[in-house]
Amino acid sequence: MPSVIYIGSKAPIKYATAVVTEFEKGADEVMVKARGKAISTAVDACQISMNKFLEGVEIKDIKIFTEELEDRNVSAIEILLGKS
Amino acid sequence: MPSVIYIGSKAPIKYATAVVTEFEKGADEVMVKARGKAISTAVDACQISMNKFLEGVEIKDIKIFTEELEDRNVSAIEILLGKS
């Protein structure tokens, strides 16, 4: 099971460093999950972590889908990063 | 070559209908492209077009990457939709 980072409304760099920390703690894979407007932040966080901090980590999979919440539907993304 | 829909700052439904129109005009594949904050809108537009309007269309590929503009870097996404 990969470590999971849930993306909220903080700056992308915050989540990028969270991703980096997971890999530094020994994770082979990290899953970045976001909904709605945070999807853009998720993509930013993954790109920043890979471009600026991590060597030998690549995008293994990207899924987009719709989550049905109680009162509305919301788009979601899951980006799986892993050691290459 | 797939038809290309560039996502801007309009509501997702606008782009969803643009995607639907391309398939109705006979396209086998439609590429949805977005940068920065519009990435969330791109995901919404794809999900709305597939969930509400299109039958037999699926996500063929998703790429995320960094585009280097003159004065800054920006995250980008390309979502390829195609007839299944």
Backbone of each chain as nested JSON, in Angstrom:
{
  "chains": [
    {"id": "A", "residues": [
      {"number": 1, "name": "MET", "atoms": {"N": [0.863, -1.204, 0.0], "CA": [0.0, 0.0, 0.0], "C": [0.887, 1.238, 0.0]}},
      {"number": 2, "name": "PRO", "atoms": {"N": [0.647, 2.161, -0.928], "CA": [1.427, 3.392, -0.927], "C": [1.022, 4.3, 0.228]}},
      {"number": 3, "name": "SER", "atoms": {"N": [1.949, 5.152, 0.656], "CA": [1.595, 6.263, 1.539], "C": [0.649, 7.18, 0.786]}},
      {"number": 4, "name": "VAL", "atoms": {"N": [-0.264, 7.817, 1.496], "CA": [-1.241, 8.694, 0.842], "C": [-1.107, 10.116, 1.369]}},
      {"number": 5, "name": "ILE", "atoms": {"N": [-1.056, 11.08, 0.458], "CA": [-1.056, 12.504, 0.806], "C": [-2.36, 13.095, 0.267]}},
      {"number": 6, "name": "TYR", "atoms": {"N": [-3.174, 13.631, 1.171], "CA": [-4.407, 14.295, 0.774], "C": [-4.15, 15.781, 0.582]}},
      {"number": 7, "name": "ILE", "atoms": {"N": [-4.533, 16.292, -0.579], "CA": [-4.268, 17.684, -0.919], "C": [-5.447, 18.552, -0.491]}},
      {"number": 8, "name": "GLY", "atoms": {"N": [-5.133, 19.64, 0.228], "CA": [-6.158, 20.6, 0.639], "C": [-5.871, 21.964, 0.041]}},
      {"number": 9, "name": "SER", "atoms": {"N": [-6.059, 22.994, 0.848], "CA": [-5.994, 24.36, 0.315], "C": [-4.693, 25.092, 0.652]}},
      {"number": 10, "name": "LYS", "atoms": {"N": [-3.71, 24.347, 1.186], "CA": [-2.415, 24.992, 1.44], "C": [-1.652, 25.18, 0.127]}},
      {"number": 11, "name": "ALA", "atoms": {"N": [-0.497, 25.817, 0.214], "CA": [0.328, 26.029, -0.98], "C": [0.907, 24.692, -1.464]}},
      {"number": 12, "name": "PRO", "atoms": {"N": [1.1, 24.547, -2.774], "CA": [1.626, 23.298, -3.329], "C": [2.935, 22.84, -2.686]}},
      {"number": 13, "name": "ILE", "atoms": {"N": [3.809, 23.785, -2.337], "CA": [5.112, 23.415, -1.773], "C": [4.957, 22.616, -0.473]}},
      {"number": 14, "name": "LYS", "atoms": {"N": [3.905, 22.926, 0.292], "CA": [3.652, 22.19, 1.534], "C": [3.44, 20.705, 1.241]}},
      {"number": 15, "name": "TYR", "atoms": {"N": [2.652, 20.43, 0.221], "CA": [2.354, 19.034, -0.121], "C": [3.536, 18.382, -0.832]}},
      {"number": 16, "name": "ALA", "atoms": {"N": [4.271, 19.184, -1.6], "CA": [5.472, 18.656, -2.256], "C": [6.463, 18.155, -1.211]}},
      {"number": 17, "name": "THR", "atoms": {"N": [6.644, 18.924, -0.15], "CA": [7.596, 18.495, 0.878], "C": [7.042, 17.279, 1.643]}},
      {"number": 18, "name": "ALA", "atoms": {"N": [5.725, 17.189, 1.775], "CA": [5.136, 15.996, 2.404], "C": [5.419, 14.746, 1.569]}},
      {"number": 19, "name": "VAL", "atoms": {"N": [5.318, 14.901, 0.247], "CA": [5.624, 13.776, -0.653], "C": [7.089, 13.369, -0.498]}},
      {"number": 20, "name": "VAL", "atoms": {"N": [7.965, 14.368, -0.499], "CA": [9.401, 14.101, -0.381], "C": [9.689, 13.372, 0.932]}},
      {"number": 21, "name": "THR", "atoms": {"N": [9.064, 13.829, 2.004], "CA": [9.278, 13.208, 3.317], "C": [8.891, 11.729, 3.302]}},
      {"number": 22, "name": "GLU", "atoms": {"N": [7.785, 11.402, 2.644], "CA": [7.365, 9.99, 2.576], "C": [8.425, 9.13, 1.883]}},
      {"number": 23, "name": "PHE", "atoms": {"N": [8.955, 9.636, 0.775], "CA": [9.997, 8.873, 0.082], "C": [11.258, 8.78, 0.937]}},
      {"number": 24, "name": "GLU", "atoms": {"N": [11.579, 9.861, 1.643], "CA": [12.783, 9.844, 2.488], "C": [12.629, 8.879, 3.653]}},
      {"number": 25, "name": "LYS", "atoms": {"N": [11.387, 8.677, 4.093], "CA": [11.133, 7.701, 5.164], "C": [11.155, 6.268, 4.637]}},
      {"number": 26, "name": "GLY", "atoms": {"N": [11.307, 6.098, 3.327], "CA": [11.469, 4.761, 2.777], "C": [10.321, 4.251, 1.921]}},
      {"number": 27, "name": "ALA", "atoms": {"N": [9.297, 5.075, 1.696], "CA": [8.185, 4.623, 0.845], "C": [8.671, 4.342, -0.58]}},
      {"number": 28, "name": "ASP", "atoms": {"N": [8.155, 3.283, -1.189], "CA": [8.439, 3.022, -2.602], "C": [7.445, 3.737, -3.505]}},
      {"number": 29, "name": "GLU", "atoms": {"N": [6.255, 3.971, -2.951], "CA": [5.209, 4.64, -3.727], "C": [4.462, 5.636, -2.829]}},
      {"number": 30, "name": "VAL", "atoms": {"N": [4.062, 6.743, -3.41], "CA": [3.244, 7.727, -2.694], "C": [2.048, 8.082, -3.581]}},
      {"number": 31, "name": "MET", "atoms": {"N": [0.859, 8.001, -2.993], "CA": [-0.365, 8.353, -3.719], "C": [-0.809, 9.748, -3.3]}},
      {"number": 32, "name": "VAL", "atoms": {"N": [-0.998, 10.618, -4.273], "CA": [-1.467, 11.978, -4.022], "C": [-2.933, 12.057, -4.457]}},
      {"number": 33, "name": "LYS", "atoms": {"N": [-3.808, 12.414, -3.507], "CA": [-5.244, 12.441, -3.785], "C": [-5.802, 13.84, -3.597]}},
      {"number": 34, "name": "ALA", "atoms": {"N": [-6.703, 14.243, -4.485], "CA": [-7.329, 15.565, -4.375], "C": [-8.714, 15.546, -5.004]}},
      {"number": 35, "name": "ARG", "atoms": {"N": [-9.513, 16.497, -4.551], "CA": [-10.853, 16.701, -5.093], "C": [-11.024, 18.162, -5.49]}},
      {"number": 36, "name": "GLY", "atoms": {"N": [-11.9, 18.384, -6.475], "CA": [-12.32, 19.748, -6.817], "C": [-11.157, 20.664, -7.137]}},
      {"number": 37, "name": "LYS", "atoms": {"N": [-11.204, 21.863, -6.604], "CA": [-10.195, 22.87, -6.946], "C": [-8.785, 22.464, -6.497]}},
      {"number": 38, "name": "ALA", "atoms": {"N": [-8.694, 21.555, -5.539], "CA": [-7.377, 21.111, -5.076], "C": [-6.661, 20.233, -6.097]}},
      {"number": 39, "name": "ILE", "atoms": {"N": [-7.372, 19.834, -7.172], "CA": [-6.74, 18.998, -8.205], "C": [-5.549, 19.726, -8.818]}},
      {"number": 40, "name": "SER", "atoms": {"N": [-5.694, 21.014, -9.089], "CA": [-4.574, 21.788, -9.655], "C": [-3.386, 21.801, -8.696]}},
      {"number": 41, "name": "THR", "atoms": {"N": [-3.678, 21.939, -7.407], "CA": [-2.617, 21.936, -6.394], "C": [-1.908, 20.583, -6.354]}},
      {"number": 42, "name": "ALA", "atoms": {"N": [-2.679, 19.515, -6.539], "CA": [-2.087, 18.168, -6.537], "C": [-1.076, 18.016, -7.67]}},
      {"number": 43, "name": "VAL", "atoms": {"N": [-1.457, 18.484, -8.848], "CA": [-0.549, 18.397, -9.994], "C": [0.697, 19.247, -9.731]}},
      {"number": 44, "name": "ASP", "atoms": {"N": [0.5, 20.464, -9.236], "CA": [1.637, 21.322, -8.872], "C": [2.556, 20.623, -7.862]}},
      {"number": 45, "name": "ALA", "atoms": {"N": [1.973, 20.05, -6.832], "CA": [2.778, 19.422, -5.773], "C": [3.609, 18.269, -6.328]}},
      {"number": 46, "name": "CYS", "atoms": {"N": [3.005, 17.471, -7.188], "CA": [3.748, 16.344, -7.779], "C": [4.889, 16.849, -8.656]}},
      {"number": 47, "name": "GLN", "atoms": {"N": [4.598, 17.863, -9.469], "CA": [5.631, 18.383, -10.366], "C": [6.769, 19.02, -9.575]}},
      {"number": 48, "name": "ILE", "atoms": {"N": [6.425, 19.769, -8.531], "CA": [7.47, 20.405, -7.713], "C": [8.32, 19.336, -7.02]}},
      {"number": 49, "name": "SER", "atoms": {"N": [7.676, 18.324, -6.468], "CA": [8.441, 17.294, -5.747], "C": [9.385, 16.566, -6.703]}},
      {"number": 50, "name": "MET", "atoms": {"N": [8.926, 16.297, -7.916], "CA": [9.768, 15.562, -8.865], "C": [10.835, 16.451, -9.489]}},
      {"number": 51, "name": "ASN", "atoms": {"N": [10.472, 17.69, -9.829], "CA": [11.425, 18.566, -10.528], "C": [12.502, 19.128, -9.603]}},
      {"number": 52, "name": "LYS", "atoms": {"N": [12.129, 19.362, -8.338], "CA": [13.038, 20.107, -7.462], "C": [13.725, 19.235, -6.415]}},
      {"number": 53, "name": "PHE", "atoms": {"N": [13.087, 18.142, -6.016], "CA": [13.593, 17.438, -4.836], "C": [13.943, 15.972, -5.056]}},
      {"number": 54, "name": "LEU", "atoms": {"N": [13.188, 15.27, -5.862], "CA": [13.327, 13.818, -5.916], "C": [14.086, 13.381, -7.17]}},
      {"number": 55, "name": "GLU", "atoms": {"N": [14.978, 12.403, -6.993], "CA": [15.625, 11.766, -8.139], "C": [15.077, 10.344, -8.244]}},
      {"number": 56, "name": "GLY", "atoms": {"N": [14.861, 9.889, -9.452], "CA": [14.452, 8.497, -9.637], "C": [13.035, 8.202, -9.194]}},
      {"number": 57, "name": "VAL", "atoms": {"N": [12.202, 9.232, -9.191], "CA": [10.77, 9.029, -8.918], "C": [9.994, 9.46, -10.158]}},
      {"number": 58, "name": "GLU", "atoms": {"N": [9.039, 8.636, -10.552], "CA": [8.262, 8.953, -11.75], "C": [6.782, 8.76, -11.484]}},
      {"number": 59, "name": "ILE", "atoms": {"N": [5.967, 9.239, -12.402], "CA": [4.525, 9.045, -12.309], "C": [4.2, 7.639, -12.798]}},
      {"number": 60, "name": "LYS", "atoms": {"N": [3.588, 6.857, -11.916], "CA": [3.258, 5.474, -12.269], "C": [1.851, 5.364, -12.835]}},
      {"number": 61, "name": "ASP", "atoms": {"N": [0.954, 6.213, -12.338], "CA": [-0.441, 6.113, -12.778], "C": [-1.178, 7.4, -12.411]}},
      {"number": 62, "name": "ILE", "atoms": {"N": [-2.133, 7.773, -13.232], "CA": [-3.016, 8.905, -12.929], "C": [-4.445, 8.461, -13.211]}},
      {"number": 63, "name": "LYS", "atoms": {"N": [-5.304, 8.625, -12.242], "CA": [-6.722, 8.33, -12.444], "C": [-7.535, 9.585, -12.151]}},
      {"number": 64, "name": "ILE", "atoms": {"N": [-8.555, 9.843, -12.983], "CA": [-9.552, 10.866, -12.648], "C": [-10.912, 10.203, -12.604]}},
      {"number": 65, "name": "PHE", "atoms": {"N": [-11.74, 10.671, -11.722], "CA": [-13.05, 10.046, -11.54], "C": [-13.968, 11.019, -10.815]}},
      {"number": 66, "name": "THR", "atoms": {"N": [-15.216, 10.611, -10.635], "CA": [-16.195, 11.448, -9.947], "C": [-16.553, 10.795, -8.624]}},
      {"number": 67, "name": "GLU", "atoms": {"N": [-16.455, 11.56, -7.546], "CA": [-16.886, 11.058, -6.238], "C": [-18.263, 11.599, -5.932]}},
      {"number": 68, "name": "GLU", "atoms": {"N": [-19.144, 10.703, -5.488], "CA": [-20.491, 11.131, -5.143], "C": [-20.539, 11.414, -3.645]}},
      {"number": 69, "name": "LEU", "atoms": {"N": [-20.603, 12.698, -3.319], "CA": [-20.76, 13.088, -1.919], "C": [-22.255, 13.141, -1.61]}},
      {"number": 70, "name": "GLU", "atoms": {"N": [-22.572, 13.465, -0.37], "CA": [-23.983, 13.462, 0.024], "C": [-24.845, 14.363, -0.843]}},
      {"number": 71, "name": "ASP", "atoms": {"N": [-24.348, 15.575, -1.059], "CA": [-25.196, 16.585, -1.693], "C": [-24.757, 16.985, -3.097]}},
      {"number": 72, "name": "ARG", "atoms": {"N": [-23.639, 16.416, -3.571], "CA": [-23.142, 16.84, -4.876], "C": [-22.094, 15.849, -5.367]}},
      {"number": 73, "name": "ASN", "atoms": {"N": [-21.775, 15.965, -6.638], "CA": [-20.679, 15.189, -7.214], "C": [-19.453, 16.078, -7.33]}},
      {"number": 74, "name": "VAL", "atoms": {"N": [-18.304, 15.482, -7.148], "CA": [-17.074, 16.265, -7.245], "C": [-16.024, 15.441, -8.001]}},
      {"number": 75, "name": "SER", "atoms": {"N": [-15.287, 16.118, -8.864], "CA": [-14.207, 15.449, -9.588], "C": [-13.042, 15.19, -8.647]}},
      {"number": 76, "name": "ALA", "atoms": {"N": [-12.324, 14.114, -8.931], "CA": [-11.19, 13.753, -8.079], "C": [-10.046, 13.23, -8.932]}},
      {"number": 77, "name": "ILE", "atoms": {"N": [-8.848, 13.277, -8.355], "CA": [-7.669, 12.746, -9.047], "C": [-6.838, 11.94, -8.055]}},
      {"number": 78, "name": "GLU", "atoms": {"N": [-6.227, 10.894, -8.567], "CA": [-5.24, 10.135, -7.793], "C": [-3.992, 10.014, -8.657]}},
      {"number": 79, "name": "ILE", "atoms": {"N": [-2.904, 10.509, -8.138], "CA": [-1.627, 10.441, -8.855], "C": [-0.685, 9.544, -8.057]}},
      {"number": 80, "name": "LEU", "atoms": {"N": [-0.252, 8.468, -8.681], "CA": [0.647, 7.531, -8.002], "C": [2.077, 7.796, -8.443]}},
      {"number": 81, "name": "LEU", "atoms": {"N": [2.911, 8.173, -7.485], "CA": [4.339, 8.38, -7.735], "C": [5.1, 7.178, -7.2]}},
      {"number": 82, "name": "GLY", "atoms": {"N": [6.14, 6.775, -7.927], "CA": [6.902, 5.631, -7.455], "C": [8.341, 5.677, -7.914]}},
      {"number": 83, "name": "LYS", "atoms": {"N": [9.177, 4.915, -7.221], "CA": [10.584, 4.85, -7.602], "C": [10.702, 4.136, -8.942]}},
      {"number": 84, "name": "SER", "atoms": {"N": [11.519, 4.687, -9.832], "CA": [11.639, 4.114, -11.181], "C": [12.739, 3.071, -11.22]}}
    ]},
    {"id": "B", "residues": [
      {"number": 1, "name": "MET", "atoms": {"N": [-4.641, 12.729, -35.615], "CA": [-4.532, 13.815, -34.631], "C": [-5.88, 14.054, -33.971]}},
      {"number": 2, "name": "PRO", "atoms": {"N": [-5.931, 14.038, -32.643], "CA": [-7.206, 14.314, -31.986], "C": [-7.559, 15.798, -32.069]}},
      {"number": 3, "name": "SER", "atoms": {"N": [-8.859, 16.07, -32.011], "CA": [-9.301, 17.449, -31.784], "C": [-8.792, 17.904, -30.423]}},
      {"number": 4, "name": "VAL", "atoms": {"N": [-8.518, 19.184, -30.302], "CA": [-7.982, 19.701, -29.032], "C": [-8.924, 20.757, -28.455]}},
      {"number": 5, "name": "ILE", "atoms": {"N": [-9.239, 20.623, -27.184], "CA": [-10.021, 21.619, -26.461], "C": [-9.111, 22.236, -25.39]}},
      {"number": 6, "name": "TYR", "atoms": {"N": [-8.909, 23.544, -25.477], "CA": [-8.102, 24.248, -24.478], "C": [-9.019, 24.79, -23.383]}},
      {"number": 7, "name": "ILE", "atoms": {"N": [-8.693, 24.473, -22.145], "CA": [-9.535, 24.864, -21.013], "C": [-9.077, 26.213, -20.471]}},
      {"number": 8, "name": "GLY", "atoms": {"N": [-10.034, 27.122, -20.305], "CA": [-9.755, 28.43, -19.718], "C": [-10.535, 28.609, -18.434]}},
      {"number": 9, "name": "SER", "atoms": {"N": [-11.054, 29.823, -18.26], "CA": [-11.674, 30.159, -16.975], "C": [-13.205, 30.137, -17.0]}},
      {"number": 10, "name": "LYS", "atoms": {"N": [-13.794, 29.612, -18.069], "CA": [-15.259, 29.479, -18.099], "C": [-15.7, 28.304, -17.221]}},
      {"number": 11, "name": "ALA", "atoms": {"N": [-16.997, 28.134, -17.102], "CA": [-17.532, 27.021, -16.307], "C": [-17.252, 25.691, -17.006]}},
      {"number": 12, "name": "PRO", "atoms": {"N": [-17.046, 24.623, -16.22], "CA": [-16.732, 23.311, -16.801], "C": [-17.748, 22.846, -17.844]}},
      {"number": 13, "name": "ILE", "atoms": {"N": [-19.034, 23.159, -17.644], "CA": [-20.062, 22.692, -18.576], "C": [-19.831, 23.222, -19.988]}},
      {"number": 14, "name": "LYS", "atoms": {"N": [-19.267, 24.43, -20.094], "CA": [-18.968, 25.007, -21.413], "C": [-17.982, 24.115, -22.175]}},
      {"number": 15, "name": "TYR", "atoms": {"N": [-16.96, 23.667, -21.457], "CA": [-15.949, 22.84, -22.109], "C": [-16.459, 21.412, -22.316]}},
      {"number": 16, "name": "ALA", "atoms": {"N": [-17.303, 20.955, -21.393], "CA": [-17.899, 19.627, -21.558], "C": [-18.712, 19.57, -22.849]}},
      {"number": 17, "name": "THR", "atoms": {"N": [-19.488, 20.606, -23.106], "CA": [-20.286, 20.605, -24.338], "C": [-19.389, 20.739, -25.57]}},
      {"number": 18, "name": "ALA", "atoms": {"N": [-18.285, 21.443, -25.444], "CA": [-17.333, 21.533, -26.56], "C": [-16.759, 20.152, -26.885]}},
      {"number": 19, "name": "VAL", "atoms": {"N": [-16.457, 19.378, -25.837], "CA": [-15.957, 18.01, -26.034], "C": [-17.026, 17.168, -26.739]}},
      {"number": 20, "name": "VAL", "atoms": {"N": [-18.254, 17.276, -26.251], "CA": [-19.35, 16.49, -26.834], "C": [-19.523, 16.842, -28.313]}},
      {"number": 21, "name": "THR", "atoms": {"N": [-19.449, 18.131, -28.605], "CA": [-19.611, 18.583, -29.998], "C": [-18.552, 17.96, -30.908]}},
      {"number": 22, "name": "GLU", "atoms": {"N": [-17.321, 17.893, -30.425], "CA": [-16.25, 17.297, -31.249], "C": [-16.553, 15.837, -31.574]}},
      {"number": 23, "name": "PHE", "atoms": {"N": [-17.011, 15.094, -30.569], "CA": [-17.343, 13.692, -30.839], "C": [-18.541, 13.591, -31.781]}},
      {"number": 24, "name": "GLU", "atoms": {"N": [-19.504, 14.496, -31.608], "CA": [-20.689, 14.469, -32.477], "C": [-20.338, 14.818, -33.918]}},
      {"number": 25, "name": "LYS", "atoms": {"N": [-19.28, 15.621, -34.079], "CA": [-18.824, 15.953, -35.436], "C": [-18.016, 14.806, -36.052]}},
      {"number": 26, "name": "GLY", "atoms": {"N": [-17.778, 13.747, -35.254], "CA": [-17.124, 12.574, -35.82], "C": [-15.725, 12.288, -35.32]}},
      {"number": 27, "name": "ALA", "atoms": {"N": [-15.224, 13.077, -34.382], "CA": [-13.879, 12.816, -33.857], "C": [-13.835, 11.461, -33.145]}},
      {"number": 28, "name": "ASP", "atoms": {"N": [-12.747, 10.732, -33.325], "CA": [-12.539, 9.489, -32.581], "C": [-11.857, 9.753, -31.249]}},
      {"number": 29, "name": "GLU", "atoms": {"N": [-11.095, 10.837, -31.206], "CA": [-10.377, 11.208, -29.977], "C": [-10.442, 12.714, -29.779]}},
      {"number": 30, "name": "VAL", "atoms": {"N": [-10.537, 13.116, -28.534], "CA": [-10.501, 14.538, -28.19], "C": [-9.475, 14.729, -27.067]}},
      {"number": 31, "name": "MET", "atoms": {"N": [-8.563, 15.673, -27.267], "CA": [-7.549, 15.98, -26.26], "C": [-7.965, 17.239, -25.502]}},
      {"number": 32, "name": "VAL", "atoms": {"N": [-8.017, 17.131, -24.182], "CA": [-8.364, 18.272, -23.331], "C": [-7.079, 18.751, -22.66]}},
      {"number": 33, "name": "LYS", "atoms": {"N": [-6.738, 20.023, -22.868], "CA": [-5.476, 20.568, -22.352], "C": [-5.745, 21.726, -21.413]}},
      {"number": 34, "name": "ALA", "atoms": {"N": [-4.99, 21.788, -20.331], "CA": [-5.154, 22.881, -19.375], "C": [-3.846, 23.133, -18.638]}},
      {"number": 35, "name": "ARG", "atoms": {"N": [-3.752, 24.363, -18.142], "CA": [-2.597, 24.772, -17.328], "C": [-3.094, 25.367, -16.019]}},
      {"number": 36, "name": "GLY", "atoms": {"N": [-2.257, 25.257, -14.994], "CA": [-2.501, 25.982, -13.739], "C": [-3.858, 25.675, -13.136]}},
      {"number": 37, "name": "LYS", "atoms": {"N": [-4.54, 26.724, -12.699], "CA": [-5.816, 26.537, -11.994], "C": [-6.883, 25.897, -12.887]}},
      {"number": 38, "name": "ALA", "atoms": {"N": [-6.729, 26.019, -14.19], "CA": [-7.708, 25.433, -15.105], "C": [-7.647, 23.903, -15.135]}},
      {"number": 39, "name": "ILE", "atoms": {"N": [-6.619, 23.313, -14.504], "CA": [-6.499, 21.852, -14.485], "C": [-7.727, 21.227, -13.826]}},
      {"number": 40, "name": "SER", "atoms": {"N": [-8.19, 21.812, -12.736], "CA": [-9.392, 21.285, -12.066], "C": [-10.601, 21.356, -12.99]}},
      {"number": 41, "name": "THR", "atoms": {"N": [-10.715, 22.445, -13.716], "CA": [-11.823, 22.608, -14.657], "C": [-11.754, 21.554, -15.767]}},
      {"number": 42, "name": "ALA", "atoms": {"N": [-10.543, 21.235, -16.202], "CA": [-10.369, 20.222, -17.247], "C": [-10.896, 18.859, -16.781]}},
      {"number": 43, "name": "VAL", "atoms": {"N": [-10.546, 18.506, -15.552], "CA": [-11.01, 17.226, -15.01], "C": [-12.535, 17.239, -14.882]}},
      {"number": 44, "name": "ASP", "atoms": {"N": [-13.079, 18.342, -14.359], "CA": [-14.54, 18.477, -14.282], "C": [-15.187, 18.32, -15.66]}},
      {"number": 45, "name": "ALA", "atoms": {"N": [-14.649, 19.012, -16.642], "CA": [-15.247, 18.996, -17.984], "C": [-15.252, 17.581, -18.563]}},
      {"number": 46, "name": "CYS", "atoms": {"N": [-14.157, 16.865, -18.385], "CA": [-14.094, 15.484, -18.89], "C": [-15.104, 14.6, -18.18]}},
      {"number": 47, "name": "GLN", "atoms": {"N": [-15.175, 14.738, -16.87], "CA": [-16.104, 13.89, -16.11], "C": [-17.555, 14.197, -16.48]}},
      {"number": 48, "name": "ILE", "atoms": {"N": [-17.877, 15.48, -16.62], "CA": [-19.248, 15.861, -16.986], "C": [-19.583, 15.327, -18.382]}},
      {"number": 49, "name": "SER", "atoms": {"N": [-18.657, 15.48, -19.318], "CA": [-18.951, 15.023, -20.682], "C": [-19.168, 13.516, -20.725]}},
      {"number": 50, "name": "MET", "atoms": {"N": [-18.376, 12.786, -19.967], "CA": [-18.507, 11.32, -19.988], "C": [-19.697, 10.839, -19.167]}},
      {"number": 51, "name": "ASN", "atoms": {"N": [-19.936, 11.465, -18.011], "CA": [-21.017, 10.988, -17.129], "C": [-22.399, 11.385, -17.621]}},
      {"number": 52, "name": "LYS", "atoms": {"N": [-22.488, 12.543, -18.27], "CA": [-23.819, 13.098, -18.577], "C": [-24.188, 12.994, -20.046]}},
      {"number": 53, "name": "PHE", "atoms": {"N": [-23.196, 12.997, -20.942], "CA": [-23.531, 13.164, -22.354], "C": [-23.06, 12.047, -23.273]}},
      {"number": 54, "name": "LEU", "atoms": {"N": [-21.901, 11.498, -23.017], "CA": [-21.284, 10.596, -23.993], "C": [-21.408, 9.141, -23.574]}},
      {"number": 55, "name": "GLU", "atoms": {"N": [-21.717, 8.301, -24.552], "CA": [-21.687, 6.85, -24.32], "C": [-20.5, 6.289, -25.096]}},
      {"number": 56, "name": "GLY", "atoms": {"N": [-19.823, 5.324, -24.517], "CA": [-18.756, 4.663, -25.262], "C": [-17.517, 5.508, -25.451]}},
      {"number": 57, "name": "VAL", "atoms": {"N": [-17.339, 6.481, -24.57], "CA": [-16.099, 7.267, -24.595], "C": [-15.385, 7.051, -23.269]}},
      {"number": 58, "name": "GLU", "atoms": {"N": [-14.076, 6.821, -23.336], "CA": [-13.313, 6.566, -22.12], "C": [-12.023, 7.377, -22.121]}},
      {"number": 59, "name": "ILE", "atoms": {"N": [-11.39, 7.411, -20.959], "CA": [-10.096, 8.082, -20.843], "C": [-9.024, 7.15, -21.382]}},
      {"number": 60, "name": "LYS", "atoms": {"N": [-8.319, 7.622, -22.392], "CA": [-7.273, 6.809, -23.015], "C": [-5.915, 7.067, -22.392]}},
      {"number": 61, "name": "ASP", "atoms": {"N": [-5.698, 8.307, -21.967], "CA": [-4.381, 8.65, -21.419], "C": [-4.48, 9.96, -20.642]}},
      {"number": 62, "name": "ILE", "atoms": {"N": [-3.685, 10.074, -19.606], "CA": [-3.569, 11.336, -18.86], "C": [-2.096, 11.614, -18.647]}},
      {"number": 63, "name": "LYS", "atoms": {"N": [-1.671, 12.803, -19.011], "CA": [-0.279, 13.21, -18.758], "C": [-0.275, 14.487, -17.931]}},
      {"number": 64, "name": "ILE", "atoms": {"N": [0.616, 14.563, -16.963], "CA": [0.861, 15.837, -16.287], "C": [2.33, 16.193, -16.467]}},
      {"number": 65, "name": "PHE", "atoms": {"N": [2.594, 17.468, -16.58], "CA": [3.968, 17.902, -16.846], "C": [4.097, 19.382, -16.488]}},
      {"number": 66, "name": "THR", "atoms": {"N": [5.306, 19.888, -16.618], "CA": [5.568, 21.297, -16.317], "C": [5.904, 22.022, -17.611]}},
      {"number": 67, "name": "GLU", "atoms": {"N": [5.21, 23.123, -17.869], "CA": [5.526, 23.944, -19.031], "C": [6.355, 25.131, -18.574]}},
      {"number": 68, "name": "GLU", "atoms": {"N": [7.433, 25.387, -19.297], "CA": [8.28, 26.533, -18.963], "C": [7.845, 27.721, -19.797]}},
      {"number": 69, "name": "LEU", "atoms": {"N": [7.2, 28.671, -19.152], "CA": [6.829, 29.907, -19.829], "C": [7.988, 30.893, -19.674]}},
      {"number": 70, "name": "GLU", "atoms": {"N": [7.834, 32.06, -20.262], "CA": [8.935, 33.031, -20.234], "C": [9.393, 33.352, -18.814]}},
      {"number": 71, "name": "ASP", "atoms": {"N": [8.418, 33.612, -17.953], "CA": [8.769, 34.154, -16.646], "C": [8.497, 33.197, -15.484]}},
      {"number": 72, "name": "ARG", "atoms": {"N": [7.947, 32.011, -15.789], "CA": [7.62, 31.107, -14.686], "C": [7.328, 29.727, -15.246]}},
      {"number": 73, "name": "ASN", "atoms": {"N": [7.276, 28.76, -14.351], "CA": [6.876, 27.407, -14.718], "C": [5.426, 27.193, -14.31]}},
      {"number": 74, "name": "VAL", "atoms": {"N": [4.708, 26.421, -15.076], "CA": [3.315, 26.17, -14.75], "C": [3.006, 24.692, -15.011]}},
      {"number": 75, "name": "SER", "atoms": {"N": [2.237, 24.103, -14.107], "CA": [1.822, 22.715, -14.292], "C": [0.769, 22.637, -15.387]}},
      {"number": 76, "name": "ALA", "atoms": {"N": [0.753, 21.511, -16.071], "CA": [-0.201, 21.324, -17.159], "C": [-0.702, 19.888, -17.177]}},
      {"number": 77, "name": "ILE", "atoms": {"N": [-1.86, 19.711, -17.802], "CA": [-2.423, 18.369, -17.945], "C": [-2.943, 18.196, -19.363]}},
      {"number": 78, "name": "GLU", "atoms": {"N": [-2.829, 16.975, -19.862], "CA": [-3.449, 16.6, -21.132], "C": [-4.246, 15.331, -20.886]}},
      {"number": 79, "name": "ILE", "atoms": {"N": [-5.527, 15.407, -21.145], "CA": [-6.402, 14.248, -20.961], "C": [-6.919, 13.845, -22.338]}},
      {"number": 80, "name": "LEU", "atoms": {"N": [-6.605, 12.616, -22.73], "CA": [-7.045, 12.119, -24.041], "C": [-8.286, 11.251, -23.858]}},
      {"number": 81, "name": "LEU", "atoms": {"N": [-9.381, 11.698, -24.46], "CA": [-10.63, 10.923, -24.45], "C": [-10.786, 10.26, -25.811]}},
      {"number": 82, "name": "GLY", "atoms": {"N": [-11.286, 9.026, -25.814], "CA": [-11.473, 8.345, -27.093], "C": [-12.604, 7.353, -27.047]}},
      {"number": 83, "name": "LYS", "atoms": {"N": [-13.074, 7.004, -28.217], "CA": [-14.138, 6.004, -28.305], "C": [-13.584, 4.65, -27.884]}},
      {"number": 84, "name": "SER", "atoms": {"N": [-14.345, 3.955, -27.086], "CA": [-13.854, 2.668, -26.543], "C": [-14.258, 1.523, -27.459]}}
    ]}
  ]
}
